Amino acid sequence: MRCRRIFDLLEYNVERYHQPIALAGKKAGKWITYSSEEYAQYANWVSYGLMAMGVRKEDKISTISTNRPEWNFVDMGILQIGGVHVPIYPTISDDDLMYILKEAEVKLIFVGNKYLYGKIRDFSEQLPSLIAIISFDEVEGCIPFSEFIHFAKSNIQKDLLDRLKATVSPYDLASIIYTSGTTGLPKGVMLTHENHLCNSLVAAFTINLKSTYTELSFLPLSHSYERMVNYATIYLGMPVYYADVTANILLNFQEIKPQLMITVPLLLEKVYQGILKKRLELGRIQRFVFDWALSLAQRFEINKDLGKWYRWKLSIADRLVFVKWREALGSSLVKIVTGGASIRPELVNIFWAAGIKVYEGYGLTEASPLVAFNTESAIKVGTIGKAIPDILVKISDEGELMVNGPNVMKGYYKHPELTNEVIEPDGWLHTGDIATIDEEGFITITGRKNEIFKMASGIYVNPEKLENKLQQSFFISQAFVVGEHQSFLSAIILPEFDYIKEYFAHQGIYFNSNLEIIQNQKVISLIEEEIKILNGPGIKENESIQRFALVADDWTIETGELSPSLKLKRRVVMEKYKELIQNFYRKENGGW
């Protein structure tokens, strides 16, 4: 059968694969699995329940939950009756949550747990469109999902469901996905069934996913990136296991032994920092071997032959060191797909040297989301790959990457003026990213249009590039580079506290708090030396960090510095450290 609406994927999956395990999630420490048929049955029950509660075509239904099989049941159940799914990150701020629910006029909300129910209950009376809240977990005062399913089983209307499914067009609105709002209020990206499907099906073959793979999923399903892969797995008959909590991800890798991991660069950096932290626990000889292996990995370049002698040494390093890295990730991992932000080329090469293949892609919610991807047959580290099939790309006169094709969104919900700013009359979408395309078709993102700034000398700076460079240091977790209209660059630096604690513990120096760490002169001198090394000799003015300040508070989604997709909210960080930044440029302050 031909899949033209999202829910067609599920019917196709049941007919072709009969998966004994299509979805799995953990409850009370045990994996609960669902077959293809059970998935389809639950989706139908959700549709019956919604119909019986008075939900009609084009009504807006929200899910606010971590990843779990029930999220999928609700997603398909909404779409089968022509409803519009408005998925919301469970880490969203109260202000953004209220804004989205009001603007989208959400009629019914599915929440994951007691905490999320509490967030909505407090202001539910201010939502005139809302008729009910249903919780996946049992929560006092809230309709439990199990009761909703029981209600649905008492209101089965198969003929009506079949008629409603027949009225859904590929061009009907399927989702309103609110972007994370790194630069202001969230914007509701309207995506049709065709938007989602064309991108997911092309991605399935471009990324070269296989029905023999298993995915361990932990990126939020409310993120267009994970949702694209989610639909691709249904089409290909791939089992998906939802990680229970982030702290247990390594345990989940051992249990599931997945072949596929979808992630963002920040989480890959955390994996790498975790590996480096283990180094400090090794004995002197083992640490020497580890450092030798790592030095080999740092020289590795994909598609470049460094000679027979190098290959032999790398094979020894693999048996002594890198096999343990792969074991930590379940030993079966075939590929890691990363996107959502730029990743350091050095990190990609290191993982490849260790036998862990990382493929970088690029997309944005407004493009459903995938635009470009590095494949097995065409990869160039430092680029986002080539444009995927069925999509057109070009560089505007201003150097901005432009996209056109069936993946381009319908527009921003209730904001036609914003839509007109980003979509040209002939359909070309402004991505907001400055880029180049080489003679082979590989695309390189050089910066965000609204983040690149000019120094007093007139030289332009891409802060993200420099932040990635600073994060090459074992001792630096994250960085924020500033210097607009100034004569030199400075940085706010969040140290890698766990690594620093381990490092100094081996010297007999112990710390009781992060604040104590950032005030310690030995730590300050260490970071200063790291920055000088990274600056290097003959460094350009727009790449040299002259001053820095260490901060003790972690940057998280909950505290507001990171978006739900783990991107740095530059306005928030700029405002939070306004005094520190101003202090960099007071005349009485000297340099190093």
C-alpha positions as CSV (number, residue, x, y, z in Angstrom):
1,M,0.0,0.0,0.0
2,R,1.0,3.6,-0.5
3,C,1.5,5.7,2.6
4,R,0.0,9.2,2.1
5,R,-1.1,10.1,5.6
6,I,0.9,9.5,8.7
7,F,-1.4,6.8,10.1
8,D,-1.1,4.9,6.9
9,L,2.4,3.9,8.2
10,L,0.8,1.9,11.0
11,E,-1.5,0.0,8.7
12,Y,1.5,-0.7,6.4
13,N,3.6,-1.9,9.3
14,V,0.9,-4.3,10.5
15,E,0.3,-5.7,7.0
16,R,4.0,-6.2,6.2
17,Y,5.9,-6.9,9.4
18,H,3.7,-8.2,12.2
19,Q,6.4,-7.0,14.6
20,P,6.4,-8.9,17.9
21,I,8.0,-5.8,19.4
22,A,7.2,-2.5,17.8
23,L,7.5,-0.3,20.9
24,A,8.8,-0.8,24.4
25,G,8.9,1.2,27.6
26,K,9.9,0.6,31.2
27,K,7.5,0.5,34.1
28,A,8.6,-0.3,37.6
29,G,12.0,-1.4,36.2
30,K,10.5,-3.9,33.7
31,W,10.3,-3.6,29.9
32,I,6.8,-3.6,28.7
33,T,6.5,-4.4,25.0
34,Y,3.8,-3.9,22.3
35,S,3.5,-5.7,19.0
36,S,2.5,-4.0,15.7
37,E,-1.1,-5.2,16.2
38,E,-1.3,-3.9,19.8
39,Y,0.1,-0.6,18.7
40,A,-2.6,-0.3,16.0
41,Q,-5.3,-1.4,18.5
42,Y,-4.3,1.2,21.1
43,A,-4.3,3.9,18.4
44,N,-7.9,2.9,17.4
45,W,-9.0,2.9,21.1
46,V,-7.6,6.5,21.4
47,S,-9.5,7.5,18.3
48,Y,-12.7,6.0,19.7
49,G,-12.2,7.7,23.1
50,L,-11.5,11.1,21.5
51,M,-14.6,10.8,19.2
52,A,-16.8,9.9,22.2
53,M,-15.5,13.0,24.0
54,G,-16.5,15.2,21.2
55,V,-13.2,15.8,19.5
56,R,-13.6,16.7,15.9
57,K,-11.4,17.2,12.8
58,E,-8.9,20.0,13.2
59,D,-9.3,20.1,17.0
60,K,-5.9,20.6,18.8
61,I,-4.8,17.9,21.3
62,S,-1.5,18.1,23.3
63,T,0.8,15.6,24.8
64,I,3.2,16.7,27.5
65,S,5.3,13.7,28.5
66,T,8.6,12.0,28.3
67,N,9.0,9.3,25.6
68,R,6.8,6.3,26.2
69,P,4.7,4.0,24.0
70,E,1.5,5.8,25.1
71,W,2.8,8.9,23.3
72,N,2.7,7.0,20.0
73,F,-0.8,5.6,20.7
74,V,-2.1,9.1,21.2
75,D,-0.3,10.5,18.3
76,M,-1.8,8.0,15.8
77,G,-5.2,8.2,17.5
78,I,-5.3,12.0,17.1
79,L,-4.2,11.9,13.4
80,Q,-6.6,9.1,12.4
81,I,-9.7,11.3,13.1
82,G,-8.2,14.4,11.5
83,G,-7.1,16.0,14.7
84,V,-4.0,18.2,15.1
85,H,-1.3,17.0,17.5
86,V,0.5,19.8,19.5
87,P,3.4,18.0,21.3
88,I,5.0,19.9,24.1
89,Y,8.4,19.4,25.8
90,P,7.9,18.2,29.4
91,T,10.7,20.5,30.4
92,I,8.9,23.6,29.1
93,S,8.7,26.7,31.3
94,D,5.3,27.6,32.8
95,D,5.1,30.8,30.8
96,D,5.8,29.1,27.5
97,L,3.4,26.3,28.4
98,M,0.5,28.7,29.1
99,Y,1.3,30.7,25.9
100,I,1.2,27.6,23.7
101,L,-2.0,26.1,25.2
102,K,-3.8,29.4,24.9
103,E,-2.6,30.2,21.4
104,A,-3.3,26.7,20.0
105,E,-6.7,26.6,21.8
106,V,-5.9,23.1,23.0
107,K,-9.1,21.0,23.7
108,L,-7.6,18.0,25.5
109,I,-4.2,17.3,27.1
110,F,-2.4,14.0,27.8
111,V,0.2,14.4,30.5
112,G,2.9,11.9,31.6
113,N,2.9,12.1,35.3
114,K,1.8,13.9,38.5
115,Y,4.3,16.7,38.2
116,L,3.2,17.6,34.7
117,Y,-0.5,17.4,35.7
118,G,0.3,19.8,38.5
119,K,1.8,22.3,36.1
120,I,-1.4,22.5,34.0
121,R,-3.9,22.1,36.9
122,D,-2.7,25.3,38.4
123,F,-3.9,27.4,35.4
124,S,-6.4,25.1,33.7
125,E,-9.3,27.5,34.5
126,Q,-7.6,30.1,32.3
127,L,-8.0,27.7,29.3
128,P,-11.6,28.0,28.1
129,S,-11.0,25.5,25.2
130,L,-9.8,22.7,27.5
131,I,-12.3,19.9,28.2
132,A,-10.1,17.3,30.0
133,I,-6.7,16.3,31.2
134,I,-5.7,12.6,31.0
135,S,-2.6,11.2,32.7
136,F,-0.5,8.2,31.5
137,D,0.5,7.5,35.1
138,E,-2.2,7.2,37.8
139,V,-2.6,10.6,39.3
140,E,-5.1,11.6,42.0
141,G,-7.8,14.0,40.6
142,C,-6.9,13.3,36.9
143,I,-8.4,10.9,34.4
144,P,-6.0,7.9,34.1
145,F,-5.1,6.7,30.6
146,S,-6.3,3.2,31.6
147,E,-9.8,4.6,32.4
148,F,-9.8,6.5,29.2
149,I,-9.1,3.3,27.2
150,H,-11.8,1.5,29.1
151,F,-14.2,4.3,28.2
152,A,-13.1,4.0,24.6
153,K,-13.8,0.3,24.5
154,S,-17.4,1.0,25.5
155,N,-17.7,3.5,22.6
156,I,-16.3,1.7,19.6
157,Q,-17.5,3.2,16.3
158,K,-15.5,1.5,13.6
159,D,-17.6,2.7,10.7
160,L,-17.3,6.3,11.9
161,L,-13.6,6.0,12.4
162,D,-13.2,4.6,8.8
163,R,-15.2,7.5,7.4
164,L,-13.1,10.1,9.3
165,K,-9.8,8.5,8.2
166,A,-11.1,8.7,4.6
167,T,-11.6,12.4,4.9
168,V,-8.0,13.1,6.0
169,S,-5.9,14.5,3.1
170,P,-2.1,14.5,2.8
171,Y,-2.3,18.3,2.8
172,D,-4.3,18.5,6.1
173,L,-2.6,19.9,9.1
174,A,-1.1,17.1,11.3
175,S,1.0,19.0,13.8
176,I,1.8,22.3,15.4
177,I,5.3,22.0,16.8
178,Y,6.4,25.0,18.8
179,T,10.0,25.9,18.3
180,S,12.0,26.3,21.5
181,G,12.1,30.0,21.4
182,T,15.9,30.7,21.8
183,T,15.2,34.3,20.7
184,G,11.7,35.2,22.0
185,L,8.3,33.6,22.2
186,P,7.7,30.1,20.8
187,K,6.4,29.9,17.3
188,G,4.0,27.2,16.2
189,V,5.3,25.4,13.1
190,M,2.4,24.0,11.0
191,L,3.3,20.7,9.4
192,T,1.0,18.6,7.2
193,H,0.8,14.9,6.8
194,E,2.8,15.3,3.6
195,N,5.5,17.4,5.3
196,H,6.1,14.7,7.9
197,L,5.8,11.7,5.5
198,C,7.9,12.9,2.7
199,N,10.7,13.7,5.1
200,S,10.5,10.6,7.2
201,L,10.4,8.2,4.2
202,V,13.3,9.9,2.4
203,A,15.3,10.0,5.7
204,A,14.7,6.3,6.2
205,F,16.7,5.5,3.1
206,T,19.1,8.4,3.2
207,I,20.2,7.5,6.8
208,N,20.1,3.9,5.6
209,L,18.0,2.5,8.5
210,K,17.3,-1.2,8.5
211,S,14.5,-3.4,9.8
212,T,17.2,-5.4,11.6
213,Y,18.2,-2.4,13.7
214,T,16.8,-1.6,17.2
215,E,16.7,2.0,18.3
216,L,17.2,3.2,21.9
217,S,15.2,6.5,21.9
218,F,15.8,9.3,24.4
219,L,15.6,12.5,22.5
220,P,12.1,14.0,23.1
221,L,9.4,12.8,20.7
222,S,8.1,16.4,20.8
223,H,11.3,17.3,18.9
224,S,10.7,17.1,15.1
225,Y,14.1,15.3,14.7
226,E,13.2,12.3,16.9
227,R,9.6,12.3,15.5
228,M,11.0,12.0,11.9
229,V,13.0,8.9,12.9
230,N,10.0,7.6,14.8
231,Y,7.9,7.5,11.7
232,A,10.8,6.0,9.7
233,T,11.0,3.1,12.2
234,I,7.3,2.3,11.7
235,Y,7.8,2.3,7.9
236,L,10.8,0.0,8.2
237,G,9.5,-2.3,11.0
238,M,12.3,-1.3,13.5
239,P,11.7,-1.9,17.2
240,V,12.0,1.2,19.4
241,Y,12.8,1.1,23.1
242,Y,12.3,4.3,25.1
243,A,15.0,5.0,27.7
244,D,13.5,5.2,31.1
245,V,15.5,8.0,32.7
246,T,18.6,9.7,31.4
247,A,20.7,8.4,34.4
248,N,20.0,4.9,33.3
249,I,20.9,5.3,29.6
250,L,24.2,3.3,29.9
251,L,22.2,0.5,31.7
252,N,19.6,0.6,28.9
253,F,22.4,0.2,26.3
254,Q,23.5,-3.0,28.0
255,E,20.0,-4.3,28.2
256,I,18.9,-3.5,24.6
257,K,22.2,-3.5,22.7
258,P,20.8,-1.1,20.1
259,Q,22.2,-0.6,16.6
260,L,20.9,3.0,16.3
261,M,21.3,6.1,18.5
262,I,19.8,9.4,17.6
263,T,21.3,12.3,19.5
264,V,22.5,15.9,19.6
265,P,26.1,17.1,19.9
266,L,25.8,18.2,23.5
267,L,24.9,14.6,24.6
268,L,27.7,13.2,22.6
269,E,30.1,15.6,24.3
270,K,28.7,14.3,27.6
271,V,29.4,10.7,26.5
272,Y,32.9,11.6,25.6
273,Q,33.5,13.5,28.9
274,G,32.2,10.3,30.7
275,I,34.9,8.3,28.9
276,L,37.6,10.8,29.8
277,K,36.5,10.7,33.4
278,K,37.0,7.0,33.5
279,R,40.6,7.6,32.4
280,L,41.3,9.3,35.8
281,E,40.3,6.1,37.6
282,L,43.0,4.0,35.8
283,G,46.4,3.1,37.1
284,R,49.6,4.7,35.7
285,I,50.3,2.1,33.0
286,Q,46.6,1.8,32.0
287,R,46.4,5.6,31.8
288,F,49.5,5.7,29.6
289,V,47.9,3.2,27.2
290,F,44.6,5.1,27.2
291,D,46.4,8.4,26.4
292,W,48.4,6.7,23.6
293,A,45.2,5.3,22.1
294,L,43.5,8.7,22.4
295,S,46.4,10.4,20.7
296,L,46.0,8.0,17.8
297,A,42.3,8.7,17.6
298,Q,42.9,12.4,17.6
299,R,45.0,12.0,14.4
300,F,42.3,9.9,12.6
301,E,40.6,11.4,9.5
302,I,37.7,9.7,7.7
303,N,38.5,8.7,4.2
304,K,42.2,9.4,4.7
305,D,44.8,6.6,4.7
306,L,47.5,7.4,7.3
307,G,49.6,4.4,6.4
308,K,50.1,0.8,7.3
309,W,52.0,1.5,10.5
310,Y,49.2,3.8,11.8
311,R,46.5,1.3,10.9
312,W,48.5,-1.4,12.8
313,K,48.8,0.8,15.9
314,L,45.2,1.7,15.7
315,S,44.2,-2.0,15.7
316,I,46.2,-2.5,18.9
317,A,44.6,0.5,20.5
318,D,41.2,-0.9,19.5
319,R,41.8,-4.2,21.3
320,L,43.3,-2.5,24.4
321,V,41.0,0.6,24.7
322,F,38.3,1.3,22.1
323,V,36.6,-2.1,22.5
324,K,35.7,-1.0,26.0
325,W,34.1,2.2,24.7
326,R,31.9,0.1,22.4
327,E,31.0,-2.2,25.2
328,A,29.7,0.7,27.3
329,L,27.3,1.4,24.4
330,G,26.1,-2.2,24.2
331,S,28.7,-3.5,21.6
332,S,26.1,-3.6,18.8
333,L,25.9,0.1,17.9
334,V,26.2,0.5,14.1
335,K,25.7,4.3,13.8
336,I,25.0,7.4,15.7
337,V,23.0,10.1,13.9
338,T,23.5,13.6,15.3
339,G,22.0,17.0,14.4
340,G,20.3,20.0,16.0
341,A,23.6,21.9,16.4
342,S,27.1,21.7,15.0
343,I,29.4,19.0,16.3
344,R,33.2,19.3,16.6
345,P,34.9,17.5,13.6
346,E,37.6,16.3,16.1
347,L,34.9,14.5,18.1
348,V,33.5,12.8,15.0
349,N,37.0,11.6,14.0
350,I,37.7,10.3,17.5
351,F,34.5,8.2,17.6
352,W,35.2,6.8,14.1
353,A,38.7,5.9,15.2
354,A,37.1,4.0,18.1
355,G,34.8,2.1,15.7
356,I,31.8,4.2,16.6
357,K,30.4,5.7,13.4
358,V,28.9,9.2,13.8
359,Y,27.0,10.8,10.9
360,E,26.1,14.5,11.1
361,G,23.0,15.9,9.5
362,Y,21.1,19.1,9.5
363,G,17.6,20.2,9.7
364,L,15.1,22.6,11.2
365,T,11.5,22.2,12.4
366,E,10.3,24.4,9.6
367,A,11.7,21.9,7.1
368,S,10.1,18.8,8.8
369,P,13.1,18.7,9.7
370,L,15.9,16.9,7.7
371,V,17.6,19.0,4.9
372,A,21.1,17.4,4.5
373,F,23.0,14.4,5.8
374,N,26.4,12.7,5.6
375,T,25.9,9.1,4.3
376,E,28.1,6.0,4.3
377,S,28.9,6.6,0.6
378,A,29.3,10.4,0.8
379,I,30.7,11.8,4.1
380,K,32.9,14.9,4.7
381,V,33.6,15.7,8.4
382,G,33.0,19.3,9.2
383,T,30.0,19.6,6.8
384,I,26.4,18.7,7.2
385,G,26.5,16.5,4.1
386,K,24.6,16.9,0.9
387,A,21.0,17.8,0.4
388,I,18.7,14.8,0.7
389,P,16.6,13.7,-2.3
390,D,13.4,15.7,-3.2
391,I,14.8,18.9,-1.6
392,L,16.3,21.9,-3.3
393,V,19.0,24.1,-1.6
394,K,20.7,27.2,-2.6
395,I,22.8,30.1,-1.1
396,S,21.2,33.5,-1.2
397,D,23.1,36.7,-2.1
398,E,23.5,37.3,1.6
399,G,25.1,33.9,2.1
400,E,22.0,32.3,3.7
401,L,21.1,28.6,3.2
402,M,17.6,28.4,1.5
403,V,15.5,25.3,1.2
404,N,12.6,24.4,-1.1
405,G,10.5,21.2,-1.5
406,P,7.5,19.3,-0.1
407,N,9.1,19.4,3.4
408,V,8.7,23.1,3.8
409,M,6.1,24.0,6.5
410,K,2.7,25.4,5.9
411,G,3.6,28.4,8.0
412,Y,3.6,29.7,11.6
413,Y,0.3,29.2,13.4
414,K,-1.7,32.4,13.6
415,H,1.3,34.5,12.5
416,P,1.1,35.0,8.7
417,E,3.4,38.1,9.0
418,L,6.2,35.9,10.5
419,T,5.5,33.2,7.8
420,N,6.0,35.8,5.1
421,E,9.3,36.8,6.6
422,V,10.8,33.3,6.2
423,I,9.0,31.8,3.2
424,E,9.4,33.6,-0.2
425,P,6.4,33.7,-2.6
426,D,8.1,31.0,-4.7
427,G,8.3,28.7,-1.7
428,W,12.0,29.1,-0.7
429,L,12.5,28.9,3.1
430,H,15.0,31.1,4.9
431,T,16.9,28.8,7.3
432,G,18.6,31.6,9.2
433,D,22.0,29.8,8.8
434,I,24.9,31.2,6.8
435,A,26.4,28.4,4.7
436,T,28.6,27.5,1.7
437,I,28.2,24.6,-0.8
438,D,31.3,23.1,-2.3
439,E,31.8,21.7,-5.8
440,E,30.8,18.2,-4.6
441,G,27.5,19.4,-3.1
442,F,28.6,19.2,0.6
443,I,27.1,22.0,2.7
444,T,29.0,23.8,5.5
445,I,27.2,25.9,8.1
446,T,29.4,28.8,9.1
447,G,27.1,30.4,11.6
448,R,23.6,31.5,12.6
449,K,22.6,34.7,10.8
450,N,21.3,36.3,14.0
451,E,24.2,35.1,16.1
452,I,27.2,36.2,14.1
453,F,28.4,39.6,15.4
454,K,30.9,42.3,14.4
455,M,33.8,43.4,16.5
456,A,35.0,47.0,16.7
457,S,37.5,46.4,14.0
458,G,34.7,45.4,11.6
459,I,35.7,41.7,11.6
460,Y,32.8,39.2,11.9
461,V,32.8,36.4,14.5
462,N,30.9,33.1,14.6
463,P,30.7,32.5,18.4
464,E,29.4,28.9,18.1
465,K,32.6,27.9,16.3
466,L,34.8,29.3,19.0
467,E,32.6,27.8,21.7
468,N,33.0,24.4,20.1
469,K,36.8,25.0,20.0
470,L,36.9,25.8,23.7
471,Q,34.9,22.7,24.5
472,Q,37.7,20.6,23.1
473,S,39.4,21.0,26.5
474,F,38.8,18.2,29.0
475,F,38.2,20.9,31.6
476,I,35.6,23.0,29.9
477,S,31.9,21.8,29.7
478,Q,30.3,24.8,27.9
479,A,31.3,28.2,26.8
480,F,29.6,31.5,25.7
481,V,31.7,33.9,23.6
482,V,31.1,37.6,23.6
483,G,32.7,40.7,22.0
484,E,30.2,42.5,19.8
485,H,31.4,46.0,19.0
486,Q,34.4,45.4,21.3
487,S,38.2,45.3,20.5
488,F,38.7,41.7,21.8
489,L,36.8,38.5,22.6
490,S,35.9,37.2,26.0
491,A,34.2,34.0,27.3
492,I,31.9,32.9,30.1
493,I,33.1,29.3,30.9
494,L,31.2,26.5,32.6
495,P,33.9,24.1,33.8
496,E,33.6,20.3,33.6
497,F,33.3,20.0,37.3
498,D,33.4,16.2,37.7
499,Y,36.5,15.9,35.6
500,I,38.2,18.8,37.5
501,K,37.4,17.2,40.9
502,E,38.9,13.8,39.8
503,Y,41.9,15.5,38.2
504,F,42.8,17.5,41.4
505,A,41.9,14.6,43.7
506,H,44.9,12.7,42.2
507,Q,47.0,15.6,43.4
508,G,45.5,15.5,46.9
509,I,43.3,18.6,46.4
510,Y,39.6,18.2,47.2
511,F,36.6,20.5,46.7
512,N,33.3,20.8,48.5
513,S,31.4,22.8,46.0
514,N,31.4,24.2,42.4
515,L,31.8,27.7,43.8
516,E,35.0,26.6,45.6
517,I,36.3,25.2,42.3
518,I,35.8,28.4,40.3
519,Q,37.5,30.5,43.0
520,N,40.6,28.2,43.2
521,Q,43.6,29.9,41.7
522,K,45.0,26.5,40.5
523,V,41.8,25.9,38.5
524,I,41.8,29.4,37.1
525,S,45.4,29.0,36.0
526,L,44.6,25.6,34.5
527,I,41.7,27.0,32.4
528,E,43.9,30.0,31.4
529,E,46.6,27.7,30.1
530,E,44.0,25.6,28.2
531,I,42.6,28.8,26.5
532,K,46.2,29.9,25.6
533,I,46.8,26.4,24.0
534,L,43.5,26.6,22.1
535,N,44.2,30.1,21.0
536,G,47.5,28.9,19.6
537,P,50.3,31.0,17.9
538,G,49.4,33.4,15.1
539,I,45.7,33.2,16.0
540,K,43.3,35.6,14.2
541,E,41.7,38.5,16.0
542,N,38.3,37.0,15.6
543,E,39.3,33.6,17.0
544,S,41.4,34.7,20.1
545,I,39.8,34.7,23.6
546,Q,41.5,37.4,25.7
547,R,39.5,37.3,28.9
548,F,37.3,34.8,30.6
549,A,35.2,34.2,33.8
550,L,34.3,30.9,35.4
551,V,30.7,30.3,36.6
552,A,29.5,27.7,39.1
553,D,25.9,27.1,38.1
554,D,25.1,24.4,35.5
555,W,23.3,25.4,32.3
556,T,20.2,23.3,32.0
557,I,16.7,23.3,30.4
558,E,15.2,23.7,33.9
559,T,17.3,26.8,34.7
560,G,16.6,28.4,31.3
561,E,20.0,28.5,29.7
562,L,19.3,25.6,27.3
563,S,16.3,25.1,25.0
564,P,14.4,21.8,25.2
565,S,16.5,20.8,22.1
566,L,19.7,21.5,24.2
567,K,20.6,24.7,22.3
568,L,22.2,27.6,24.1
569,K,19.7,30.4,24.7
570,R,22.0,33.3,24.0
571,R,19.7,36.1,25.2
572,V,19.2,34.3,28.5
573,V,22.9,33.7,29.1
574,M,23.7,37.3,28.0
575,E,21.3,38.7,30.5
576,K,22.2,36.3,33.3
577,Y,25.9,37.3,33.2
578,K,25.5,40.9,32.1
579,E,27.6,42.2,34.9
580,L,30.5,39.7,34.3
581,I,30.4,40.6,30.6
582,Q,30.4,44.3,31.3
583,N,33.4,43.8,33.6
584,F,35.4,42.3,30.7
585,Y,35.4,45.6,29.0
586,R,35.9,48.1,31.8
587,K,39.0,50.1,31.1
588,E,40.5,49.5,34.5
589,N,40.6,45.7,33.9
590,G,43.8,44.4,32.5
591,G,44.3,41.3,30.5
592,W,46.2,38.2,31.4
